[in-house]
Amino acid sequence: MYDKSLEKSLIEKSRELLRLDVSGLSREEAETVVRDLRDIIRYHDWRYYVLASPVVSDYEYDKLFKLLKYLEERFPDLVTPDSPTQRVASEITKMFPQVKHLTPMLSLDNSYNENDLREFDRRVREITGLDAVEYAVEPKFDGAGISLLYENDLFVRGATRGDGEVGEDITNNLKTIKTIPLSASFSKYGIKRVEIRGEVLVRKDVFKELNEERLKEGLTIFANPRNMASGSIRLQDPKEVASRNLEAFVYQITYAEDEEGVNVLRSKLVKHSQHIQMLDQLKFKTPFQVIRVCQGIEEVIQYCDYWQEIRDDYPYEIDGMVIKVNDTRLYEKLRFTSHYPRWAIAYKFKARQGTTKIKEVVFQVGRTGAITPVAKLEPVEIGGVIVSSVSLMNEDFIREKDIRIRDTVLVERAGDVIPYVVMVVKEARDGDEKPIQFPQTCPSCGYPIKRPIGESIYRCFNINCPSQVIERIIHFTSKDGMDIRGLSEATIKKFYNLGLIKSIPDLYRLNYSIIKQIKGFGEKSVQNLKTSIEESKTRPIYKLIYSLGIRYVGETTAKTLSSVVKCVEDLKEFTKEELTQLQDIGEKVAEEIYNFFHNYKNLEIIYQLKSLGVNTCREEIREGKLKGQVFVFTGTMKNLTRERAKEMVENLGGIVSDSVSKKVNYLVVGKEPGSKLQKAKKIPTIKIISEDEFIEMVR
């Protein structure tokens, strides 16, 4: 914040410097002018980017900036790390190194109605023992999350959210965002080191203008402001980032220490609203102007309803409101679950909706033979995204809503992501609508389709159905599967249509001489594809089991199956009853696994893969102490990442589960454990151990 007299002084000084001839200045004179220019440019950045109320023209601002740059180039020793000229890095980064956050960047639990908020309030009051709780309520920005680190008043590091524990170091890119101060006087508050959370955003009008420019230039437009912000902060050239006119709001101080290294966050500034006020005074862009401190949950609900009505008038995309317990001293008592803080919750606004017409309905075939009706729509913009098709789920869904071709329908993006037909606008019917008729045969292969008893979906049971084969190959090569880079969906479909691949094993019989003759495939891309396919042969067998596309078998179940066999084909020896004895495998999943491995065509695929050099067997089933033992992890590990801990268990023949049950042998407890600990305490057969005890066990 600037008082009126200081603002007036800076504006007058701006005009003086615009008239100044700096070419003949001595170093001592230049030092004074450079110091004035930095203060003036910071002030104008604040007026333009934070208040959106500039007091100089773009031309005048550019001239002041060029004066500063000229003097710093003439006297390099005058350059400081927090100078406005240092916002754009001179070199293009080749990669983003990983950095660990001082405190985890956890997601927020979501609520979608008032009852969820009242239940959240009930839990908070129950844990804290308070009759009424004071909350701070602010907009939930729809952008890219970032973490900022300041030391000795200087901005020293900025990172993406990453996995919550570790993010990407994008400091150079974030320096180009003018709403992020390169220096801030935290020392005035006795703070030497501070970590701040925020969100990189694009104003709605800026987003629209940029997309219009990209259309004129023949470039791909951005789907929505969030995607643009997220993609922009990861660009390799900081100068390109600077051209995107990004902004950043900060909304949380997660850690602050004094000269002695003592965390002062809850001893001096005990209210979240005070943190926001302090950041605003330090010239960060914050929700200070719109944050409201509410007494009790009913006042919170009223404020959320108010913002839901005015959200379209706000210059930035928001998808809800964030409710935080205002007294940060209560955070120690409320603590965290394994995924969320218990002292905050996100209230999500109603999904974006739009009205459009169904032009036609096509039937798509998935890798498991499921026939899905998809409505092709007259394109409609919903929440910044053009929606032109929507799944109609199944026949029951269509009959229940009485959906017809050429109907006018209300479509929403559920959770602002997945398009969904809410209702038919029957008042708009004119008699030209036609009922949707399900086909009798598969639209891909012509094989008769059936609707299994107890299911809502029709299926094609022809294992050689072209659409199923293509989808199975796409699934097999995916990143979570055998991870064969260089084979996009479009490439797989092209290879299939050219007859280069007709089954999964054909991936390992590709004729690279023919591929080299296909447009778009040069010597290097063909060699990269060949290398990637060869590398896939060495994947662990749980990857192969997952890649086979067995219905209901995800990565966790695939790991369970791989832990009890020497080779993948050995699963044909298991009965359904034996399969249900394995961790997290019920009767429905066991049925699918049993049927898959008792189909000779599926076994033939596995044997062909084996003959082509694909790894189908484990090197060794270790007989160590962890064989067959089931582990669950909760809380934050201080010495191990969660993935590393899982790997250690699995390498020694153990199994890692995500849920607590009677089949679990050990619960490994880290810092701030979640509800799994309480569940485990109720099961006497589960041994609860610390991270140190776990490390000793696997040493």
N, C-alpha and C positions, 0 to 999 in steps of 0.2 A: 504494500500500500504506500502511496505517496500523498503527503499533505499538499494543500492547494498552493502554498507559497513555493514549495520545492518544485512542483509541476510547472509553475509559471517560470521559475528560474531556468529549468531545463529547456523549456520551449524557447525562451529568449536566447539561451546559450546555443541552441541549435541554429538559430538564424545567424548568429555571429560567426559560427564556424563555417556555415555555408558560404559566407563572404570572404573567408580567410584564405590568403595565399600561403600555403604551407611549404612551398618549394625551398625557401631559404632558411627554414628553421634550424636552429642548433639542436644538439641532442637534448640539452636541458629544457629548451622551449618545447621540443617535440614531446617530451615525457609528460608535461602538463597537459598538452592538447590531447595526447593519446588517452590519458586518464579521463579527461572530460568526455571524449568521444565514446568511450566504453560505457560510461554512466548514461549518456544521452541515448545511445543505441539500445541499451537494456530497457530504458524507459519507453522508447517507441515500440520495442517488441512487446512490452507489457500492454501498452495501449491497443496495439493492433491484434495480437494473438490471444490475449487474455480477456480484454474488455471488448474487443471488436469495435473500437471507437478511435481510429487513428487521428492524430492532430497534425501530421505532415503528409505530403503527397508521396506516392511511390518513388517518384523521381528524386525528391529531396532526401528520402531515406537512403536510396541507392547511392546518392552523392556522399552522404555522411559515412556510409559503410566503406566506400572506395577511398575516402580520405584516411580512415583508420588503417585500411589494408596497405595503402601507400606508405604511411609512416612506419608501420611495422616491418615492411619489406626493406625500408631505408635504414631502420635501426632495429635489427633482429633481436637485440638483447632486451627490447621493450615488450616482446611478445610474452603473454602470460597464459597459463592453461585455461583460464576462464574468459579469455577474450572472445567476443562474438565472432571473430574471424576463424576461430578454431572449431567452429561447429561442423565444417565440412572437411573430412579427412582427405589427405592428398593421395593416398594409396588405396587401391581396391583390395579388399580382403579376399583371400583364397578360400578360407573356411572359417567357421565360427567355433572357437574353442568352448568347451563346456566348463561351467563354473557352478559351484555349490551355493545355494542361497543360505543366508544366515539363519533364516527360519523357513519352514516348508510353506510353499504356496499351495494351500489346499483349496479345493473347490467349495462352493457353498451348497448346502442342502436346499432343494427347491420346494416351493409351495405354490399351489395353483388356485387356492380358494381361501376364504376367510377362516374356515374351520382349521385349516393347516396352521395358520398364524396363531389361532387361539390355543392349539395344542402345543405349539412351540413355546408360547408364553407360559402355559401351565408347567411345562418341564423346567423352564428357567426358574420360575418361582419355587417349584418343588426343591430344586437343587440348592438354590441360594437361601431359601427360607424367608424370602421377602413376600409381603402382601401385594406390592405393586412394583413394577420395574420401569425405569426410565430408558427409552430407546432413542437411538439416532436413526433417522430414515433418509435415504438419499437415492438418486437414480442408479439403476444398474446399467452401466454403459456396455454397449454391444461392440466391443473392439478387440484389440490384442493385448493381453495382460503382460505387464513388464514389472521388473524389480529394479530399483535404483539404489545405489550405495554412495553415500557421501562421507568423506573423511576430512577432518580439519577444514570444514566448510567447502570443500571442492567435490564436484561430481567425479568419481573415480571409476565407476562401473555400472553398466546397465545390462540386464539380461532378460531373455524371454522366460515364460513360465516353465517350459520344458516338461519334465515329468512331475513337477512339484518340488522335488528335492534338488534337481540339477537342471540348469537352463543353458541357453546359448549366450555367449558374450557378444552383445551387439552394441557395445559402447559407442563406437564410431558412428553408427547409424543414428543412435538416439541423440547424439550431440547435434545433429542437424535439425532436431525438433525444437523450435524456438520457445515453446512453453515449458521446456525443461531447463531450469537455470544451471549454468555451468558452475556457479558458486552460490551458496546461500548461507546466511549468518546463523547457523545452528549454534555456534559457540555462545551467542547471546543468551541462549537458554541452557547453557552448561552441557551441551551435547558435542562430543568429539566425533562419534561414529554413529551413523543412522541408516537404517534400511527402510525404504518406502515402496509401497505397491501402487500401481496405477494402470492406466489403460490407454493405448494409442488409438486415436480415433480419426475419422475424416468427417468434416462437416457435410451435411446432406447436399448443400448447394455446390460445394467443391467437388464432391463425388459425381454429381450429375454433369457438371462442366467437363470434368476429366474424361468421363465416358463418352461424351459428345465429341471431344477432341480425338479420342481413340477411334471412334467410328469413322470420322473424316479421314484419318490416316490409315484406315483399313486394319486396325489392330483389334485383338479380342477385348471385349469390354469386361469389366469386373462384375461379378454376380451381385455383390452387395458391399456396403462400406466396410463391414467387418473383414471380409476376405481381402479387400484392397489393403486395409491397414496391416493385417497379418502378413500378407505377402510382401508388402513394401518394406517392413522393418527387417526383412531377411534378404534384401537385395545385396549383391556383392559390392556395388558402387555407392558409397554414401552420397555422392552428388546426385544420383538418380533418386535416392530416398528424399533428399532435400527438395526435389522438384515436385514431390507428391503433396506438399502442403499438409503434412500430418500435424496433429496436435496430441497432447497428452494431458489427461486429468490424473491427479494423484488423489488417493482416497483412504490411505491407511499407512500409519507408521507401525511397523512390526517389531522393530528393535531400535533402541537408542542407548548408548553408553557414554559415561563421562570420562574425564581424564584418567580416572582410576580403574576404568573398565567395568564400572558398576552400571547395571541396567537401571536407567532412571525413568523408564517409560511410565511406570505406574506410581512413582513416588512424588513427582512434581506436576506432571500433566496427567491427571487421573481420568479425564473424560475424553472419549473419542471425539466429540464435537470440539474440544479444546485443541486436539491434534490438528483437525482440519483448519481451525482458525489460525493456528500458528503457521501452517504451511501456506495459507493464503497470504498472511502477512510477509512471508518470505518470498512472495511473488510467484509461487507455483499456481498452476491452474487447478482449481479444486471445486467441489460441489458446495462450497461454503455459502453461496447465495441461495441455494435451494435445499440444503440440508435442514431437517426439522427435528428438534428434540421433542419427543412425545411422551406424555405421562400415561402409561398403560397401553394395552394392545388395541383397544377400541379407537383411540386417537390415531394409532398407526394405520389401522384399516381405513379410516376416513382419508388419510393423506395418500395412501396407495390408490384409492378409488379416484381421488382428484387427479393424480398424475396419469392414470389410465385414460382419463378424458382428454388431457392436454398433450399427450405424448407426441402427437403429430406436429404440434406447434414448436416443439423443442428442436433446436438446430442440429442435434446429434441423435443417432439411433440409440434408443434404449429399449430393452426388452422386459423391464420390470423395475422393482425397487429392492434395495438392500436394507434389511433391518438389523441393527447391531445393538447389543446391550451397551449403553453409553458409558457406564462406569467400568473402566478397563481393569480395575482391581478385582472384579468378579470373574474375570477370565480364568484365573488360576483355579477357581472352584468349579467353573463350568467345564473347562478343559476341552478335549476333542474326542470325536470318534476316530476310526481309522481313516476316514475320508473327509470329515467336515468338522469345523469348529462348532461347538454347541452354543456359542454366544452370538451367532449370526445366522440369518436365513435369507434366501432370495425369494421374493414374491414375484412370480412371472405373470406378465400381462396375458390377456386372452390372445390366442393365436391370430395372426393376420388372416383376413378373409377377403375373397373376391368372388364376383359372379361372372360366369362364362357359360359357353355352350359346348355340349359334347358333339363333335363332328362324326366320330366313328368309334367303334370298339374293336380292338385287335386282341388276339389271344397269344400270349407268350409262354414258352416252355422252358422251365428251369432245369438245373442239372439233376434234380431228383425226380423229374417227370411231372412236377406240379404245373397245371395249366392255370395261368393267371390272366383274367380279363383286364385290359388296360384301356382307359378312355383317352382318346386323342381330343384335345381341347382347342378351342379358339384361344390363342395365347393371351394370358392375363398376368399383370404384374401384381405380385403379392409380397409385401414386405421387402421390396427392392429386388425381387427375383422374378424372372419371366417363367411362368408355369404353363407348359403345353401338353402335359400328360399326367395322368393320375391313376394309380392302381384302384381297381374296383373290388379287390380282395378275393371274392368268391361268389358263387351263385346265390347263396343265402343273403349275402350283403346286398346284392342287386335287387333280389325279390323284396327284402325287408324295406328298402328305401324306394322301391318302385322306380328304379333308374332306367331311362330309355334313351336311345340314340336321338340326338337333336334336342334333348332336354336342356333347359337352363338350370344350372346347379350352383350352389354356394360351396366354394372350395376354400379350405384353410390350410395353412402350413402348420401342422401340429408341432408344437414346440419350436415354431418358426423354422422348421426344417422339412418335414415330410408332408407333401400334399395329400389332402384327405377330403373326400366328398362329405360335407356336413348334411346337406339336404337338397332335395329337388324343389325348385320354385315352380310348383304346379300351376300357380296362377298365370304363369307365362306360357303355358301350353296352348298351341293353336291347332292341334289335331294332326300335325305333320310328324309327330314323334313315333318311333318304332320300338317295340319290345326287343330286348337283347336276347338272342338265341345262342345257347351254348352249342359248340360243335359236337358231333357224335364221334368224330375221329380226330386224331392229333393233327394240328395245323402244320406240323413240321414233317411228319413221316407217314401220316394217313392211317396209323395203327389205331384200333378202337380204344377209346379212353373210358376209364371207370372211376366211380367215386367210392373209395373204400368205406366200409361200414364204420360209422363213428367219426368220419372225417368230413370236413366241409369243402375239400378241394378235389377236383377231378385230376387224375394222373394218367400219363402215358407210361405203360410198363415195357415198352420196347427199348431195351438197353442200347440198341444201335441207332436210336432216334438221332438225327443230325443235330438238332438244337441241344439235346442233352449231352451229346458227345462234346460239342463245342464248349458248353458251359462247364462240363467236367474238366476239360483241358484248361480252361481259364482258371478254375479253382485250383487245379493241380499246380499251375505255374505261379500262383499268386505269392505275394510277399510272405504271408503267414504260412503258405504251403512250402513248395520246393524252391521258391524264390528264384525263378529263372528270369533274370533281367533281359530286356530286349524283346520280350514277347508280350506286346500289348493285346488287348481284346481285338482290335482291328487287324493286327498282324495274324493272330491265331485264326480269325475268320477267313482272312485272305489265303493263308496256307491251306486251310481246310477246303476252300472252294477250288483251289488249284490242285488238290489231290496230294499235297505234300504230307499232310497228317490226317489220318482217319480215326486214330485212337491215341490214348496216352503213350503207349510204348513207341509210337511213331516219332515222338519228340526226340528219341535217342537214335533214330534212323534217318534223320534229315539229310537230304541231298544238298549240300552247301554249294555245289557247282551250279545247280538250278537257281538257288536263292540269289547268288551273285548276279544273275541276269534279270532279277526283278527290280523294277524301278524303285529307288530309295534305299537299296542295299548295296553299300560299297564294300570294299575289301575289309576295312576296319570294323564296320558294324557287323559283318558276317563273322569275323574272327571273335569279336566280343560276345556274340550270341553263342558261338561254339564253346567258348571258354565257360560261359555261364551255365550252359547245359552240362558240361563235364563236371563243373563244381557241384551241381545239384545231386550228382550221383553219391556224394559223400555225406549227405544230410543225415541226421540221426533218425532212427526209425519212427519216432513219434511224429516227425514231420511227414513221413511217407504215409502213415496211417491217417493223419488228418487230411492229407492231400487227396486220398482216395475218394473223399466226398461221401462217406457213410452218413446217412441221415442221423441227425442229433449228436454226431460225434464232433465236438470242438477240440481245441488244443488241450484242455485239461484232461478230458476223457481219453484222448489219444496218448497222453503221457501215462495215464493209469494203465492202459492196455499194453503199452510198450514195456512197462516195468515187470510184467508177469510172463513174458515170453522171450525166448531167445531170438526167434525170427518172426516176422509179420505173419507168414503163412501158418504158424503154429496156432493162431487164433481159431482155426477151423476145428480144433480139438475140443474147444470149450462148449459146454452145454449152456442153455439159457439160464439154468439155475446157478451154475458156476459164475456166469457173468454178473448176475445180480449180487453176488457176494463181494464184488469189487467196489472200491470207493466211488460213491456218487453215481452208480449205474443202477437205474431202476428197470422195471420189467419192460417198459416201452423201448428204452434205449437198447437193452439186451436183445430184444426181438429183432431190431434193425441190424445189430452187429452179427447176430447169429445168421440171419437171412443173407447178409452180404457175403459172409465167408462160407456159406453153403451153396453159393451160386458158382458153378464151374467156370463161367465166363469171367467173373471177377478174379477167381484164383488164377485163371490163365493170364490175366493182365499182370498179376504179381509175379508169376513165374517168368513171363517175358521180360519184365523190368529187371529181374534178377539176372537173367541171361545176358542182358545188355549192360551189365555192370553197375546197376543201381543197388545201393546198400539196402538190404532187406533184413539184416541181422544185427543184433547188438554185438559189440566186440566181446563183451563179457558181462554176465550178470554177477555183480560183485556179491560176495558172501559176507560182507562186513556187517557191523552191528545195526546198520540202518535198513537192511533189506526187509521190505514189506512194512516198514514203520511209516505211519502217516503223521505228517507235521502240518501245523497251521501257524502262521505268523501274525502278530498284532502289534501295533505301535510302530515307532520309528527306531530303526537300528542305528547305533552310533558308529559301528565299525564296518558294517556290511550294507550294501544295497539289498533291497528285497529280492531282486533278480539273482544276485550273486549267492544269497542264502539258499534260494530254491535250487540253483544249479549244484550247490554243494550236496544238498540232500539227494537229488536225483542221480548225481554221479556215484553215490554210494548205495544206490539201489532203493532209496526211500521214495516216498510219494508226498507231494505237497498239495494240500487241499485249501480251498478258499473259505470253507465253512466248518463250523464246529459241530461234530456229531459223535456218536458212541464209537465210530470207527477210527477216531483220531487217537493217536498215542501221545503226542507231545504238542503243547502250545508254547511257542517261543514268544516271550513278552519283551517288547522294546519300550521306549519312552512314550508316554501318553497313550496307553493301550485303549482300544475301543470296547465295544460291547461283547466281543468274543471272549474276553477274560471272564466276565460275569457268567456267561453261558458255560464256559469250561469248568468253573468252580462247582457247578451243579452236577458234573459228570465225574464220579470218583475215579474212573479208569484213566482219565487224562492226567498226565504229569505236566505241571506248569513249570517251565524253566526260564532262566534269564538268557540274554544274548551271550554273555560270557560262558555260561554253562553249555550252551549250544556249540560255541566255538571249540570248547574243550572236547566236546563229544565227537566233533568231526575232524579234530586236529590230526 
